Amino acid sequence: MLEIIIPGSLKDIWVNVPVREPFAARSCYRLAHADGQYEVIDDRQGFRYAIRLPAEPSWYGQLTSRGLPMHQIGVLQGTYLAIYISNLCGFWYHSPRMNCSFCTTGLNLGVNESALKNVQDVVEVAQAAKRESGVTFVHFNSGNQTNRDLDRAAHYVNAVKSRVGALVGLQLMPTRDLWKYDRLIELGTDHFSFCVEFHNPEYFEKFCPGKARFVGQETFYRALEYTSRQLGKGTCSGEVIAGLEPVEDTLKAIDYITSVGAFPTVCIFRPTIGADLEDSPPPRYEEMRLVFQHVYQACEKNRIPIDVAPNIEVSLVVQPGDTRYLAPRNLESRWYDFRQALLRLVARPYFWWNRRRRKAQGSAELSY
Ligand code: SF4
């Protein structure tokens, strides 16, 4: 995978580009380099687009005080720090395997990352990423940890909030014990994200057998609704994959997510090498364009704040703010854009305050 930045008049777009998969070799887009400038060339008409490649962060080469390479603890994805609390996912170890069909997490374990992150390592990496890369947001992610995810996450949230000072997001398996979200909010969690993946229950069951059997689609929805209510409009997100279920279902997912005050993040299905679906075709451009136009329209209709938090650009999924390029140029969209710009300005002190280091609560020093 290759991360590129496409400069634009409304905003720069961060994109994670597939390069190793066979379908990528058939792409009409080609990366070229000349005189220190990178370009993407569209071989159909010969159009050329200047792009940038983000530099590798200097702290990737540093070690934590426990001697671990920092890039094994966390990586920049776009402009935020992404940390897998653990990339062990219980669904991969179930017999028979119950992993999601598009996933390759179980193949990577121990190759690129350490299995379970130590809190001290996480703090040191987050401090380095904030100091040297200007990171404002730390995002914790994990596969299925059999309902221990949120308990484990509490230590990391507490440590980052008290020893680093950054916005913190969690993307973990949802729980029906909704009180656990209250505890995480008390500790300072700013954002929750829920990977429901599919809106159509049949596709959810077919492609996410572990989630369907042990968690349930309803658990994702109830957790999203609850956390959105607790944290406020535009703070939480529902994540879906576009390109496997019928496009009408993806549009319904976007409608649902925005109707509960959350923002949709949409991954374009990628037949990754090694995934159960590696031989499936990638989705069609026309359908994806429709999906992302709908993201913009649904956010506009439900007045969801987009691109308000400072310095959070994402390459792995398409953010609602990226879809501004597909917005109809009319009075409504201009008014919506104007309100977002105003909100960005007004919200600055709020985000500054939320990025302060705060007093640790209880067991911040616990480590794994
Ligand atoms: S929950 Fe699904 S997508 Fe997430 S790590 Fe496990 S198998 Fe992969």
Residues whose N, C-alpha, C, O or C-beta is under 5 A from the ligand:
A	BS01	SF4	C89 F91 N99 C100 C103 T105 G143 N144
